[in-house]
Amino acid sequence: MQEKLMNVNQQNNNPDTSVQIAGAGPAGLAAAITLAQAGRRVVIHEAHAEVGYRFQGDLQGLENWSSEQDALEVLRDLGLATNFARVPCDHGIGFDAWGERYDLAGKKVLFYLVERGPGPRTLDTALLDQARSLGVNVRFNSRLDHVEGPAILATGPKTADAIAVGYHFDTDSENGFWVIYDDDIAPKGYAYLLIMNGHGTVKSCMFTGFKQEKLYVERTVEAFQRLVGLEMDNPRPHGGAGNFRIPERAASGGHPVVGEQAGFQDFLWGFGMRFALVSGVLAARSLLQGEDYDGLWRRELGPQLWNGQVNRAIFAALGNHGYRWILRRNQARHWDAHRVLHGLYQPWVFKRLLLPWARRQLHLRRKDASCDHVDCACVWCRHGGHRDAGAEAGCSS
Ligand SMILES: Cc1cc2nc3c(=O)[nH]c(=O)nc-3n(C[C@H](O)[C@H](O)[C@H](O)COP(=O)(O)OP(=O)(O)OC[C@H]3O[C@@H](n4cnc5c(N)ncnc54)[C@H](O)[C@@H]3O)c2cc1C
């Protein structure tokens, strides 16, 4: 075993050996771009026929609150393309479970709305084009199940710790975002409506209650119809899963594991794209510089990960009255939403004291008492028999 790992390390550091990457999501593409920029030969294997298959025009937020530096500058500093379509969002509308409305406004951009999937100006296509322009060999319809030599594993989520389920649709409404905090429509999560350049997505993002996903999706659509007059042209069901974990070691068979395959995610709300991109770059650097990848991600991502665990446990304990209390307080004090979110995402020392409690809460929640596993048809269920459930786009509604 020890000998095998030493061989892997020797091959990793040999600049003439090409690096295999499993998965052409943001994590795998970021790793490929970083390696190719340093002159390494790279082959990416993507199981599906196109990039971003599981998202198909989904709208997502590239969050801009966790760092002082603007998210697009962060990407540029990492050497990654930013020539994808985006809408900077600095204000939106929130609602509590009683339908009370709150302004969510920041002096800085809260997040950049981007499109995901195989379309012409998506984040995935921009990264794919950049990788190809650097000479990366991208093989579609190529599922990598076994790998020899230097490799990075970036195959996305394996289990469902949270799901976001609803619809994509066409619309002539204005760009913007709307969010509802109500455990009766998005248990322990939030329901959201995003509109960008004639396309929209409306979803219930839930951290429990997966078995009742149809009910929560119905309630989400009904709530947005009632609160903001949502109208959907050509609605198409869409959903996906998120995998949240802090691994002991992010490696498999001596190969670095990146993005959601490693469990790197924003525990609080599932803003995982930045984790995927950064971890991909770090894994590539570890191969290029012969550095320990576990040391790199623990230093760069570790504080955000454990802070996310604490945030998640606190949020899950709040309930509808707690969400309302926070929204009212922010509104009454005219707090800047960007500053509030930035503060929330900082791993302040006092939060570390809450970590053992937070971990216990998350461990208990993993057992997901909301599913009794009787006659269970939910594709997300952890009770087994659903190989790769989280990696496939699919809405059972
Ligand atoms: C509905 C939904 C909404 C979301 N919204 C947001 C948001 O607003 N903001 C945000 O930051 N994040 C959001 N996320 C999370 C974000 O999409 C993920 O964190 C991010 O895509 C993870 O990137 P990844 O490269 O690790 O995995 P993926 O994007 O899943 O890519 C993995 C790739 O590997 C391929 N693959 C799998 N197995 C193999 C194999 N054996 N061989 C070869 N290829 C393989 C898959 O086909 C896939 O293309 C959302 C997720 C979902 C599901």
The ligand as a Tripos MOL2 file, in Angstrom:
@<TRIPOS>MOLECULE
LIG
   53    58     1     0     0
SMALL
NO_CHARGES

@<TRIPOS>ATOM
      1 C1        -30.4170   22.6940   -7.7890 C.3       1 LIG1
      2 C2        -29.0710   23.2070   -7.3220 C.ar      1 LIG1
      3 C3        -28.8850   24.5840   -7.1500 C.ar      1 LIG1
      4 C4        -27.6390   25.0590   -6.7420 C.ar      1 LIG1
      5 N1        -27.4780   26.4110   -6.5810 N.ar      1 LIG1
      6 C5        -26.2650   26.9050   -6.2680 C.ar      1 LIG1
      7 C6        -26.0540   28.3120   -6.1590 C.ar      1 LIG1
      8 O1        -26.9890   29.1140   -6.3290 O.2       1 LIG1
      9 N2        -24.7910   28.7530   -5.8850 N.ar      1 LIG1
     10 C7        -23.7490   27.8970   -5.7070 C.ar      1 LIG1
     11 O2        -22.6180   28.3540   -5.4650 O.2       1 LIG1
     12 N3        -23.9280   26.5510   -5.7750 N.ar      1 LIG1
     13 C8        -25.1420   26.0460   -6.0560 C.ar      1 LIG1
     14 N4        -25.3210   24.7030   -6.1420 N.ar      1 LIG1
     15 C9        -24.1650   23.8140   -5.8640 C.3       1 LIG1
     16 C10       -23.2280   23.7400   -7.0660 C.3       1 LIG1
     17 O3        -23.9600   23.4540   -8.2320 O.3       1 LIG1
     18 C11       -22.2130   22.6120   -6.8120 C.3       1 LIG1
     19 O4        -21.6080   22.8310   -5.5650 O.3       1 LIG1
     20 C12       -21.1380   22.5280   -7.8910 C.3       1 LIG1
     21 O5        -21.6920   22.3050   -9.1660 O.3       1 LIG1
     22 C13       -20.1900   21.3580   -7.5630 C.3       1 LIG1
     23 O6        -19.2500   21.2390   -8.5890 O.3       1 LIG1
     24 P1        -18.4540   19.8650   -8.8010 P.3       1 LIG1
     25 O7        -17.5470   20.1070   -9.9560 O.co2     1 LIG1
     26 O8        -17.8860   19.4020   -7.5250 O.co2     1 LIG1
     27 O9        -19.5740   18.7890   -9.1990 O.3       1 LIG1
     28 P2        -20.5700   18.7370  -10.4410 P.3       1 LIG1
     29 O10       -20.9330   20.0970  -10.8820 O.co2     1 LIG1
     30 O11       -21.6520   17.8010  -10.0560 O.co2     1 LIG1
     31 O12       -19.7110   18.0450  -11.6000 O.3       1 LIG1
     32 C14       -19.3230   16.6940  -11.5160 C.3       1 LIG1
     33 C15       -19.2410   16.1180  -12.9220 C.3       1 LIG1
     34 O13       -18.6640   14.8110  -12.8680 O.3       1 LIG1
     35 C16       -19.3340   13.9670  -13.8000 C.3       1 LIG1
     36 N5        -19.1070   12.5780  -13.3650 N.ar      1 LIG1
     37 C17       -19.6920   11.9000  -12.3410 C.ar      1 LIG1
     38 N6        -19.1380   10.6630  -12.2140 N.ar      1 LIG1
     39 C18       -18.1840   10.5640  -13.1840 C.ar      1 LIG1
     40 C19       -17.2480    9.5390  -13.5470 C.ar      1 LIG1
     41 N7        -17.1640    8.3930  -12.8720 N.pl3     1 LIG1
     42 N8        -16.4150    9.7420  -14.5840 N.ar      1 LIG1
     43 C20       -16.4700   10.9300  -15.2820 C.ar      1 LIG1
     44 N9        -17.3320   11.9420  -14.9670 N.ar      1 LIG1
     45 C21       -18.1550   11.7720  -13.9200 C.ar      1 LIG1
     46 C22       -20.7750   14.4290  -13.7160 C.3       1 LIG1
     47 O14       -21.4780   14.0670  -14.8950 O.3       1 LIG1
     48 C23       -20.5950   15.9460  -13.5790 C.3       1 LIG1
     49 O15       -20.5810   16.6000  -14.8270 O.3       1 LIG1
     50 C24       -26.5600   24.1790   -6.5030 C.ar      1 LIG1
     51 C25       -26.7610   22.7960   -6.6670 C.ar      1 LIG1
     52 C26       -28.0000   22.3140   -7.0610 C.ar      1 LIG1
     53 C27       -28.1940   20.8390   -7.2130 C.3       1 LIG1
@<TRIPOS>BOND
     1     1     2 1
     2     2     3 ar
     3     2    52 ar
     4     3     4 ar
     5     4     5 ar
     6     4    50 ar
     7     5     6 ar
     8     6     7 ar
     9     6    13 1
    10     7     8 2
    11     7     9 ar
    12     9    10 ar
    13    10    11 2
    14    10    12 ar
    15    12    13 ar
    16    13    14 ar
    17    14    15 1
    18    14    50 ar
    19    15    16 1
    20    16    17 1
    21    16    18 1
    22    18    19 1
    23    18    20 1
    24    20    21 1
    25    20    22 1
    26    22    23 1
    27    23    24 1
    28    24    25 2
    29    24    26 1
    30    24    27 1
    31    27    28 1
    32    28    29 2
    33    28    30 1
    34    28    31 1
    35    31    32 1
    36    32    33 1
    37    33    34 1
    38    33    48 1
    39    34    35 1
    40    35    36 1
    41    35    46 1
    42    36    37 ar
    43    36    45 ar
    44    37    38 ar
    45    38    39 ar
    46    39    40 ar
    47    39    45 ar
    48    40    41 1
    49    40    42 ar
    50    42    43 ar
    51    43    44 ar
    52    44    45 ar
    53    46    47 1
    54    46    48 1
    55    48    49 1
    56    50    51 ar
    57    51    52 ar
    58    52    53 1
@<TRIPOS>SUBSTRUCTURE
     1 LIG1         1 GROUP 0 **** ****
